[in-house]
Each structure stands twice: as structure tokens, then as C-alpha cells.
Amino acid sequence: MRESDGRNALEGGDLGWFEMGAVPALVGDLATTMTEGEISAPLRNASGFHIIKLRDIKGATPKNVNQTKARHILIRTNELVSDEDAKRRLSQLRQRVLNGEDFATLARAHSDDTGSALKGGDLGWVNPGDTVPDFENTMNVLAPNAVSEPFKTPFGWHLVQVLERRSQDTSADLLRVKAREALQRRKAEEATEEWLRQLRDEAYVEIRLDSAHD
């Protein structure tokens, strides 16, 4: 509090918790080698000199989530396709699936979701929260291989078929996503800091004396 010029001086220099991938570049290497309570030697970067104390470390715990492998057919409504039209078309497609036609083939031919239609409507493994609540709630009550009745979400009308379910430890996947996001944030912050440093270096003040008062 007495000596630091940092923005967190009044908090005793406390920077709070960082995910490992989001640790500032200045101490990125130290964060993996320092022990709890250890104090670093003085470090320098563009903003000045720093002393770092590693206060605590806590690790991520495994997170098992229930995933659903599903596929769907989407019919979007517009000026030419009403809710009734979309629902009727999907009811007909559902009956064709129940009569033995291949869901994937019908999805390729009829789904307005171009991203999944090319894959036979396949959505891959869906995590909780990946889809809108209306879709997730309908999908969650289906037994494997069952096909839903037509239902509506903000994106249009759907048929969904559940293929499989599993419980999966997604900790590694989440860490990869968070690390990628953290690296992007870090690069942006470093680029901003470098830009500000260049502005400071290039700034100058011009003082002109009024000759009338010489």
C-alpha cells in the first residue's frame, strides 16, 4: 500500500485469482515454478519493475457431464412457410422415419440447418447448455433412437432423434478452450500495452513563448 505504484496498491497489491492460461505474461513462467508464499526477484516489463508473491494455488477438479449424441431436421418459418406448414411437413417426415426411412437421408434433403444437413442432421455430442432450453428439454426426455414430435424453438420447427448418451469427463476439453481464450486475451492485452507504450514514447510537448512578453 505504501510503496506500490500499481492500480491494486490499495488492495495490498492483490491481483486476485487467475486461471493458469490467463496468468499475465510477466509471470507466466514463474507461476509454474514458484511455491506458495514465495517472493520473486525484481522483474521488469514495459510498465516498470515488479515484485511478485505467489499466495496460493488451487487446481481444477474433474467435471463429468451427461452428453447426448443427436441429429435433427429444421424447418424455418418465413413469409411463405407458416407455423402450420412447418409442423405439417415435419409430422410427415416423422412418419416416414417411423415407417423405416433413413433419418439422415431425409435431413440432407429437407433440413434448413445447412451446417448439420450435410452431415445428415448430426449435431455431434451435445453438452448441457449447448442448445436453447426448448430444444434441450425435448431432447432430454427422448429414449435412444426415439424421434420427437415436431416442436418449436426461436430458430424454427424441429424433429430431433437421440442416438446415444454418455457421461464424459470434459475437464481437458474445458481447459483447452479456456487456455485458447486466455491466450487470445493475453495477446490482445500485450498488443494494447505495446501500443500505449509507443504512444507515450512518441508523445512530445511543444512550449511556445509569446514574443510580445519577452
Stockholm file with secondary structure:
# STOCKHOLM 1.0

chainA/1-214         MRESDGRNALEGGDLGWFEMGAVPALVGDLATTMTEGEISAPLRNASGFHIIKLRDIKGATPKNVNQTKARHILIRTNELVSDEDAKRRLSQLRQRVLNGEDFATLARAHSDDTGSALKGGDLGWVNPGDTVPDFENTMNVLAPNAVSEPFKTPFGWHLVQVLERRSQDTSADLLRVKAREALQRRKAEEATEEWLRQLRDEAYVEIRLDSAHD
#=GR chainA/1-214 SS CCSCCSTTGGGTTCCCCCCGGGSCGGGTTGGGTCCTTCBCCCEEETTEEECCBCCCCCCCCCCEEEEEEEEEEEECCCSSSCHHHHHHHHHHHHHHHHTTCCHHHHHHHHCSCHHHHTTTTEEEEECTTSSCHHHHHHHHTCCTTCBCCCEEETTEEEEEEEEEEEEEECHHHHHHHHHHHHHHHHHHHHHHHHHHHHHHHHCCCCCCCCGGGC
#=GC SS_cons         CCSCCSTTGGGTTCCCCCCGGGSCGGGTTGGGTCCTTCBCCCEEETTEEECCBCCCCCCCCCCEEEEEEEEEEEECCCSSSCHHHHHHHHHHHHHHHHTTCCHHHHHHHHCSCHHHHTTTTEEEEECTTSSCHHHHHHHHTCCTTCBCCCEEETTEEEEEEEEEEEEEECHHHHHHHHHHHHHHHHHHHHHHHHHHHHHHHHCCCCCCCCGGGC
//
